[in-house]
Amino acid sequence: MSGLLQKDLCLLKSNRKTLVLFLALAVVISLGQTNTFILGYFPFLMIIMLTGTISYDEMDNGFPFLFTLPVDRKMYIREKYLLCILGAAGSFLIALALYFASLMVNGVADAAGQLLENAGMFPVVLAVFFLAIAVTIPIQVKYGAEGSRIVLAGICFLGAGVILFVHKTAGDAALEKITSFSDMLEKTSGKIGAFAVGIAALLISYGISVRVMEKKEF
């Protein structure tokens, strides 16, 4: 497991120009405003970059060589989930620091108080990251770099279509349900529930990814 993590860290190091670019964009965006956009933006960029390491492993017939090492397919998948979870959590902490810096730079009177006010929603934000990881990794393993982009784009278009359809058919009733759902997430039970859903999605996704990888032929 540690060897796989070191390999992926080396891959990230080889792509440090892209990583520095992402970080520079995050700094510029965060310091130019005082909203919480950066808390989602930077971690999602990191998730995309970390799941992309699967494509690097697959490149140039890399999987057959990789599995000649003392690494089995289940361990490989487990390491990818661990990498993405740690990367999402670490980038979220960096985004928090940038958010706090933006509050200070833009002269917000009670920057620490505003940060603490938003802290209650952190479990929900982490749950969203977990759901993104749970969706992205199985698709990346199943369809590879090119296919996964098409599938993920299709999912986004489908989601947008469903939202538009519901809005057109349900109208104000749909908005009321969305509002009531948002109110529920602001409660402690709703936050715990959202975080639990994120963990459950990761576990289900992990099982799916393991099965997909075990059936994959190299």
Helices and strands as residue ranges (DSSP letters): H 2-14, H 16-31, H 37-51, H 53-58, H 62-66, H 73-105, H 111-119, H 122-170, H 172-185, H 188-215
